Amino acid sequence: MSTSLIWTSLFAFFLLAGLLLRLWLATRQIRHVARHRNTVPAAFAARIPLAAHERAADYTITKSRFGLFEMALSAAVVLGWTLLGGLDALNQWLMGALGGGMWQQLALLTCFALISGVIDLPSSLYSTFVIEQRFGFNQMSLRLWLVDLLKSTLVGALIGLPLAALILWLMGAAGQLWWLWAWCVWMGFNLLLMVIYPLFIAPIFNQFQPLEDDSLKARVTALMQRCGFTSKGLFVMDGSRRSAHANAYFTGFGAGKRVVFFDTLLKQLSVGEVEAVLAHELGHFKHKHITRRIIGMFAISLLGFALLGWLSTKGWFYTGLGVMPNFNVTGVEGSAPNDALALLLFLLAVPVFTVFLSPLFAQMSRKHEFEADAYAVAQTQGADLASALLKLHEDNASTLTPDPVYVKFYYSHPPATERLARIPHSQASTA
C-alpha cells in the first residue's frame, strides 16, 4: 500500500471517528438535559425557579440539536475540500487564470476564506436570528449583523493578507528552516495583536465608555490594589447592542491591560457580585494562567510549524488529501509553489486529528477556573461569588444538569454544581 493511500485512509478514519464521537457526545447531552428538565437540582431549588431551569434546558437542547447539523456540515465541507477534490479544483482554476506565483497563492487563500465564510453564513444567521432570538438573547438587527460582517471581513483582509504574504514569502525564500522564521513572525503578530486589539480593533465593533459608577469604581480599584494589579482603565462595553449575554474580561498586554465590563453584567449583578467576578478574573493573572496559556500557545504553534515544514515537502501529503501538487510543463514537481496548498491542507487536517485532545485542554481549563474561584473567595465574599455565578447561569440560560461525559470532553468551565460546592458560604455547598 502506498504512503499516499495510507495517509488517505488515516485521514478518512479520523474524520469519521471524530464525527461519530462528537455526535455521540451531543446526543448524550441532549438526552441527559431532557431527562432532568422538569426538576431543579436540590442544591438550587431555593434559588432557581423551575421555569428558569426549564428554559435553560430548552436552550441547551435546541443549541445541541442544531450543533448536530453543524457537525455533519463541517465534516462534509472538510471532505469536500479534500478527498472530493474541491481544493484541487479551485487551485487548478486559479493556476489557469493567474499562473503560479504569489498572487495566485494569495488568491487561493482569499477564495478559500470567502467560500468557507459563505458556507457558514446560513448557520450564523439561524443561530443568531432563530435560536438566540427565540430565547430572548439576540439584540441585533439584520442591518447591524451585516455591518459587523462587512467590518470583520475588511479587518480580516487588511490584517490577514499581509501576514499571509509574509509567511508565504518565508516559505519560499528562507530555506529549510522557513518554519522557524514563520513561527517567530506568527508569535510576534499575536503579541502585537494583544496590544493593538483593545486600542484599534475592538472599538470598530463596540463602544467603550469609562466606568462611571463611583461606588463600583472604588471597590474595583481597591481590589486591584490589594491584588497588585495595574490597568490602563475601567471600561463599560455596549454588549447589549448585540446580545443579552453578560461577561467581563481583561484585554491588552503588560501594563496596558484594560478591564472591560459588559453593560449587561452591570445591570444584572450587584456591586459586590461584580467585584467577586472581577476577583475571579484577577485570580487567573495571580496564578499566571494567562502566561501559561501564552507559553503553551507558543510551544504548540512551534510544533505545528515544524510539522508543516516537514509535511509540505512530502508529495503524499498533498495527493493523500485529494490535491495534485503544482507541476511544470515537463511534469517535474516544483515549478509553481505549493505553499498556500500546504497551509490550507494543514489547517483542514489538523482539527481532524486533534479533536481527541479536547478533554486534556478542557481539564486544564477547569482546573484553572477552580483556582481562580478560590482566589476570588480569598479576596472577596464567597457568598457574592456564588450569587453572581447563579445569576449568570440563570440569565445566560446555562443548564445546571449537563451530561458528565460531555462536561469532561468539552467544558472549559466546571458546571455550576461543582463550582458552588467548593465555594464557602454558598447555598449549594451547605445544602
N, C-alpha and C positions, 0 to 999 in steps of 0.2 A: 504494500500500500504506500502511495507517495506521501511525502510530507504535506503537500497541499490538501490531499484528501483527508488526512488525519486531522489537520487544522480545521477543515470544514466540519468534520464530524464532531470535534470537541466544541466548536462554536455553537453548532445546532443543538447539541445535547445540553449545554449550559443555558442556552436561550430558553429551551423548552422547560428544563428543570427549574430555572428561576421563575418563569411564568407560573408554572404549576404550584410552586411553593408560595408565591405571593397571593395567588388566587385562593389557595387553601387557608392561608392566614386570614385573608379578608373575610372569607365565609365563616370562619371560626368567630371572628369579631362580631359579625352581623348576628349570628345565632346567639352568642353569649349576651350581647347587649339586649337583644329582643327578649331573651328568656328572663332577664332581670328588670325589664322595663316598668313593670307595674308595682315594684316595691323599692322604696328608698332604703339604702343600707342603714342598719340600725344606728351606726355611729353618726349618721347625718339626719336622722329622722326629725330631730328638733329644729334643724336649721334650713333644710332644703325641702320646699313643698313638693308634693307628688307631681303636680303639673310641671314644675321646672325640671324634675328628674325625667319625666316622660318626654318633654321637649328635647332634652339633651340626648336621650336615647334615639329619638326620631331623627335628629340632626346627624348623629353619628352613623346611623344605619343608612340614611339617604346618601351621605357622602361616600360611605364604604361601597354601596351598590354602584354608584357612579364610578368609583375607583376601579371596580371590576372591568368596566368598559374601557377605562383609560389604560389599564394594564395590558389588556388584549390589543388595543390600538397601538400602544407603544411597541410591543413585541412585533406586531405586523409591520410597523414602519421600519424598525431595525432590520427585519428580514427583507423588506422591500428594497432598502438602500444597499444591502449587502448581497446575500445569496441570490436574490431575484434580479439583480443587475441594475438597480436604479442609479447608484452612484457611478457605475461604469458607463451607463448610457449618458448621464449628464456630463461626465468628463470627456467622453468621446465627442459629444456635440460641441462642447466649448473648445476642444482641441481643433476641430474642423473650422470653427468660426474665428478663433483667435490665434491658433498655433500654440506652440509651447512658450513658456516664459512666465515672468512674474505676474503679468496682467491676467493671463489665463488661470493661474493658481488663485489669485485674489478673487477672480470671477467665480471660480468653483466654490470657494469658501462662502462668498456672498450669496450665490444661488442656493447653496445647501441651507444656509441660515434662513433665507427668505421662505423657501419651500417648507422647511420644518416649522417655521412660525405660522404659515398659512394652515398647515395641518392641525396645529394646536389651537387655532382661533376658535373653532366651534366649542371645544371643551371649555376654554376660558370663558366664553360668553355664557354657556349653560351654567357653569359653576357660579358665576357672578350674578346673573340676572334671573336664574331659576332657583338654584339651591339657596344661595345666600339671601336672595330676595324673599323666598318663602319663609325663612326663619327670622327675618327682620334684621339681618346684619348688613345687607348691601345699602349703601347710601349714595352710590354713584349713578349718575345719569349716563346714557349711552354716549352723549357728547363728551363727557369727561373721560370715559373709558377709551374713546377713540383718540382724544388728545394725549392721554397717557401712553397709548400705543405708539403714536407718532413720535412723541418725545423720546421714549425708550429706544425706538428704532434709530433715531438720529444720534442719540448719545452713544448707543452701541456701535454705530458705524464710525463716528468720529474717534472713538477710543479704540475699538477693536481692529479696524482696518490697518492703522499704522503699526499697532502691536503685531498683528499677523504678518504684515510685510517684513518687519524686522526679524521675526522668528524664521520666516521662510528664507530670508536672505542669509541668516546664520546657518541654516540647514544646508545651503548650497555653497557657502563660502568659508566656513570656519573649520573645515576638515572633519576628521572622525570624532573629535570631541565637541562638535557643534552643540550637542545636547547639554553639555555643561554650561556653555555660554548662554544658551537659550534659557536654561533654568535660572541663571543669575538675572537675566532680563525679566523673567516671569516673577521672581521673588521681589525684585526692585519695583516692578509695576504694582504688585499687591501692597507693598509697604507705602508706596506713593498714594495709592488709592485710599488707604486709611486716612491720609492727611487731607486729600482734596475732596473726598466724598462729602463730608459734612459741610464744607465751605462752599462748594460749587455745584455738586451734582444733586444732593438731596433737596436744596431749595428750588430746583427746577420743577419738582413734583409736589412739594408741600411747603406750607408757610410755617416759619418758626418764629415764635414770639418769646421774649424773655418772660420767665415766670414772674407773675405779679402778686401772687398770694403771699403776703408778708409773713403770715404765721407759718405756712409750709416752707417758705424760703429759709426762715430762721431755723426750723427743725432740720431741714436738709443740710444746711450749711454747717450746723453744729455736728451733725452725724458725720459728714465728710471730714471735718477737722479731727474728730475722735479717731477716725479710721485712717488718718494720714493720707487722704485722697485730695488731689487738686484737680480742678477742671477750669475750662475757659468760659463756663457759664451754665445756667439752668434754663432750659427752653421747653416750650409747650408746642407740640406739633398738631396741626389740624387733621388728625386721623379720622375724625368724624365725617369729613367730606367724602370718604370712600367706604368706611366700614364702621360698624358699631363695636367691633372687637377692640380690646384695650391692651396697652402694653407700655413698657418703659425700657429704655436701653441707654447704654453708653456708646458714643461714637467718637471717632478720632483716634489719635495716636500720641503717646507720650504726654507731655504737658498740655497738648491741645485737645484733650478729651472733653467732650460735652455730655451733659446729662439731658436726656430728652424724655419728656412725658407726653404720651398721647392725651389729648384733651378728654377723650372718653374715660381714661383711667382716673383723672382728677374728678370727674363727675361721679364716678361710681364708688370711690374709696374715701374714707376719712383721712385726716392729716396723719394720724398715727399709722394707719394702714399703708399709706403711700410711703411713709418713712421706712416701714418694715420691708416693703417691696424693694425700695432702693438699697436698703442694707443687704438684702439678698444679692443684688447685682454687685455691690461692693465686695461681697464675700468671694465672688469669682476672681476679682482682682487680688484680694488679700491672699488667696490660695494659689495665685498665679495660674489659674485655669486658662486665661486668655493667652498668656505667654506660652504655656504648654501646647495649646492648640496651634498657635502660630508655628512653633518649632515642629510640631507633628506635621503640619501642612508642608513646611519646608522639606522634611525628610521624605514624606510620601511623594511629593511632586518631584524630588530628585530621583527617586526610584522610577517614577513614571517616565521622566525624560530619558533616563538611561535605558529603560526598556524600549521606548520608542526609537532611540538611536540604534538599537540592535535590530529591532523588527523592520525598520524602514529599509534595511539593506537586504532583506530576505524576499525573494520572489514569491515564495509560498504564502507569505503574509497577505499579499495582495490577491493572488489567484484563489487562495483558500476562502476568501471573503467575497468572491464574485467580481473582482476588479482585475482587468488586464493592465499591468504597468505600462507606462508610455514607452513606445518603441520608435526608433528612427526608420528611415525608409528601407534600410537593408535588414531590418529585423533584429538589430542589436540593441539591447536594452540600455537606456540611459541618455538618449538624445534630448528628451524633454524631461524636466524634473518631476519626480513623483512625490515631492514633499507635501503638497496640500492633500494628496490622496492619503499619504501615510497619517497625517494629522487627523483627518476625518475618520478613517478606518479605526484608528486607535481610540478616538472619542466614542465611536459606536461600540467597539468591542469591550472596552474596559468595564463599563457597568454590567455587562452580561456575566462577567466572571467575578466581580467584586460584590455583587448583591448578597452573597453568602457571608460577607464580613460585617454586614449591618449590625448583628447582635453585639459584636465586640465594641463598636463605636457607641452604640446605644447604651451599653452597660457602663462605659466610661463616663458618658454624659450624665447618666442618672446618679452615679457616684458623686460627680461634681455638684449636682443640684442638692444632694443631701448635705454636702459640706457647706454650700452657700446658705442653706436654710439654717444650719447650726450657727453659722457666723451671725446671721440676721437675728437669731434668738438671743445671742450673747450681747448684741448691740442695741436691740430694741425689745419690745414686749412680744413674747411668744403668742399671746392672745391676738395681738394685732396682725401678725403674720398669718396665723391660722384663719382669722376672719377675712383677711384680704384674699387668701387662696380660695376660700369658699365662695366669696363674691365673684371672683374672676372665673371660677369653674361654672358658676350658675349663669353669669352674664354672657360668657363665651359658649355656653351650651356644651361644655365638656362632660362626657359621660363619667359617672362615678363607678361604673361597673365594666371596665374593659376586660377583654379576654386576657388571662395571664400570659399565654404563649405569645399573643400578638404584642403585648407590652414588652416582653423580653426581646423581641425581634426589632421592634420599631421605636418604642417610646424613648425620646431623648430626655423627657422629664418623668419622674416617677408619678404614678397615679396619686390622686388626692388622698386616698385612704392610707397609702404608705407614707406620704409626706406628713400628714397631720398626726399620724401615730407617733412620729418622732419629735413632734413639737410640744414642749412642756406647756401646760395650761390651756391646750386646745381641747375643745369638747370631744373631738374624735379620740384623743389619747386617754381620756378618762371615762369614755362611755363604756 
